[in-house]
Amino acid sequence: MLSIFRGLVLASLATSAVHAQSPATTTSSAAASAVTGCHSHGDDVFCIDGDGSEVQVSMTSTPTGEMPAQFTGCHSHGEERFCKDDGGNEVQIMGEGAAAEDSHEHGSESSGESSGHGEKNCHFHAGVEHCVGPGESENEGESGGSSESSCGIQGRDYDVPLRIGTLFVVLVTSSIGVSLPMLLALLPFHSLNTWVSTVVKQFGTGVIISTAFIHLYTHANLMFTNDCLGELDFEATTSAVVMAGLFIAFLTEYIGHRVIIARASRLPACDSTPESGAHSPKECPTHQQSQAMTLASLGHNHGAPMDPTRPSSKLSVLVMEAGVIFHSVLIGVTLVVAGDSFYKTLLVVIIFHQFFEGMALGARIALLPGKVFPHKALMAAAFALITPIGMAIGLGVLNSFNGNERSTLVALGTLDALSAGILVWVGVVDMWARDWVIDGGELLNAPLGRVATGGISLVAGMALMGLLGKWA
């Protein structure tokens, strides 16, 4: 009897112990069946496990959307652990060790970003790779922060067949861009021709001005402030060279105009009196008319009566083309020596760049007097060929070109800055001001509809060419 009583007591105690431990077991099981406090580090998702440790969640099988705050229904398949999101989709839960390792990598990336090695904006200018990141100068970090090493020749594997093929793509694109305005000028409809001419010309004006300030001036400044060049004694070197380009463009046009007028003034006066019998007043122009015709042979008058004091438009276009050609050679070199990782992006940008710039130049060539062949065609061909020539030069020096060499930086910076100055003069004075505010300008007293069209086209040219400056 005593033994039976003792057995009942022991069984009662065991049952109480089981009930006492049941809540803890249930709580532990519930905690293990869910991960909570989910948050992201970049593209990675981390949650807190039941024991307070951080685990990584693989989101590959979860549809893109708002990240859940927790994952429930956790279970195991062999050694792998899975949980479910609100939609019943399974996600894999990585172990604490894997999460810690990934967190370490994430921390390293964050540290790299803060020192400039993380998210950097890298692009090429004539073989010089510029990487701008927080807290880092443009040339630091390319080789572990060693400025001396990063200034040497950068060894890269180049896809040469791709570059040779795209040379012809750029040639065709440039040819279409510069020829299109000349073809449009041949339209038989006078009214349509006038509107098309306004759109193309003003769009081209915006392209030239944007090229000067956003592309060339910026590129030149990048060259002159490159760490491999060292600190310049004169900080305003870029602006000084741009002013030199401005002055060269002004001086060239001024001297050219004086020579044209002086040559016209030396033409022999014609005696148109009836007694000479040799010339009639209709056949013999006056001295002032001779000057006007001399200038007319080199320019156009925007539809206004010819004024012998107006500058020669052909001379202005020639100056403009000189500035374009200078930097088009550099564009060709820039494209070819860029690393493969950036080449396709840069190629697309350069194609648009050359097309827009070709339209800008072609619009001014199209308005010059005379037939398309041979003079206009030669001017268009010079633009179409110059960038492929630059690409051919780049291919020839592909493995030996060092864009970070001091002498190369000086040469490239100087050419870019000079080209910027020339195009500032041509774009602002010969194109923008002459069409809009100088007496005889085609938009000075034009109907408001045409003025609005020209203004929108002008801004569009600036905006689109300026946008391309983000990549090239």
Secondary structure, 3 states (H helix, E strand, C coil): CHHHHHHHHHHHHHHHHHHHHHHHHHHHHHHHCCEEEEEEECCEEEEECCCCCEEEEECCCCCCCCCCCCEEEEEEECCEEEEECCCCCEEEECCHHHHHHHHHHHHHHHHHHHCCCCCCEEEEECCEEEEEECCECCCCCCCCCCHHHHCCCCCCCCCHHHHHHHHHHHHHHHHHHHHHHHHHCCCCCHHHHHHHHHHHHHHHHHHHHHHHHHHHHHHHHHHHCCCCCCCCCCCCHHHHHHHHHHHHHHHHHHHHHHHHHHHHHCCCCCCCCCCCCCCCCCCCCCHHHHHHHHHHCCCCCCCCCCCCCCCCHHHHHHHHHHHHHHHHHHHHHHHHHCCHHHHHHHHHHHHHHHHHHHHHHHHHHHCCCCCHHHHHHHHHHHHHHHHHHHHHHHHHCCCCCCCCCHHHHHHHHHHHHHHHHHHHHHHHHHHHHHHHCCCCCCCCCCCHHHHHHHHHHHHHHHHHHHHHCCCC
